[in-house]
Amino acid sequence: MSGIGIDQQLAQARSRLDRLSARDAWREVRSGAAWLVDIRPAAQRAEEGEVSPGLAPLVIERNVLEWRFDPRQDAVLPGVDFDTRVIVMCQEGYTSSLAADALRSLGLSRTTDLVGGFATWRGEGLPIARPAILLGA
C-alpha cells in the first residue's frame, strides 16, 4: 500500500491553513478584504441555501477551482493575482480545506477556508439566501 489516507491528507492541508470562523470570514468578506468562494455543487446549494448575494460570493464548483484562480491560466477570473485573499467554503469544512490548500500550492498564499462550512455560517445566523421551495415535489 502506498500513499497516505484522506484523514492524513486533510490534517496536513489544515496544518498549512489559518482557518477562519464563520464570523471572522463574514467580517473579511463584508469589508471587501476577501473573496468568499462557495465550491458546493448546485444541487447542494439548492437544498441547503446560499450565502446572501449582497456579500457577492463566488460560486465556483470544485472541479474548475484551480483553473479559475491560477493567475498563469487564460481561464483565471479577472482581478485574481497571487495576493488575492480567498476564503473557500464547502458544506461542512472538509473539502474546502483540501481546496484551499490546493490554491495555496498554486501560490495564492493568503487562501484559507471556513471552519464548519456553510452549515456553520447558516447556524451562526449570518446572511443567507434560503433554498428554493419546490412545489409539488
N, C-alpha and C positions, 0 to 999 in steps of 0.2 A: 504494500500500500504506500502510495506517495502523496505528497501534498499535505495540506492542513485542512481541518474541518471548518465548517462555516462559523461555529462558535469562536474559534481562534481567529479566523479572519475578521469577524466583527469586533472582537476585543482589540486586535491590532489596529483596525481602522479607527476605532474610538479613542485609542491612545494618542492618535495624531490630531484629534479634533478638540476644540474648546467648545463643547456643545452648549446650546442655549436653552433656557427655559422658555416656555410659550410667551410669558410676559416680556422677557428680555428681547425675544425675536420680534414681538409686536412693536415694542418701543423703537427698535432699529428700523423696521420697515416703515412705521408711521412717520419717522423723522426723515425718511429718504436716504438713510445711510446704507441700506442693504436692499437687495432684491430677494424676495421670497419666491422660491421655485417649488411648485407642487408637482411631484413626479408620479402621482397616483393615476391609475388607468381611469378612463372616462366612466366606466360602469361604477367604480368605487366612489368617484366624486358625485355621481348622480344619486347614489344610495345614501351616502354619508353627509353630503353637503360640501361646500367650498368656503374658502376664505372670502370675506367680503370683497366685491370688485372695487370698492373705494380704496383698498390698500394696493391695488394693481398687482396682484400676484401673477406670476408667470406660470402657465400650465405647460409643462414640457415633460411628456412621458419618458420614462426611464430609458427606453431603447434608443433615443436620439440625444440624450443629455450631453454627452461629451462633444458631439459634433456642433451643438449649438453654443457651447461655452469654450471651445478651444480657439483662441484668437488667431491661430495659424490656419484655420479652416475657412473655406469660402462660405460655409453654412452658418458661421458664427452670427449670433444676434448683434444687431447694431448697438454700439456702446460698451460691449464687453471687452475688457482688457485684463491683464494679469493681476491688476489691483482691485478688480471688482469684488465687492463684498456680496457673497451669495449664501443664503440660508436655504438648505434643501429640506423639504418636508414630504413625508410619506404618511401612511395612516397611523402607524404606531411607533415610528422612530427606529426601525431596524434597517430597512432598505435605504433610507436616507443617509444613514451613517456610511454605508458602503459607497453610495453615490457621491457623497461629499468628499470622501477620501479619494475617489477616482478623479474628481475635479482638482483636488489639491495636487495629485500626481501629475496633472497636466500643467501645473504652475500657478493655478489660482489659489495662492497660499492663504487668502482670507476667507475661504469657504468653510462652512460648518453645517451642522444640522440641528433640528429641533427635537429635544428630548420628548418622547411620548407622541410625536407627530400630531396629525390633525385631531386625533381623539383627545389629546391633552389641550390643544388650542380651543376646541369646542367646549371641553369640560371646564376650562377657566373662564368661560363666558366672553371670549374675545370675538370680534366681529366676524360673522359668517353669513353666507347665503344659504338658506335652508334647501334641503333636497326637494326636488320636484315631487308633487303628489301625482301618482299615476292613477287616473280614474279608470275604473273597470278592470284593474289588474288583479 
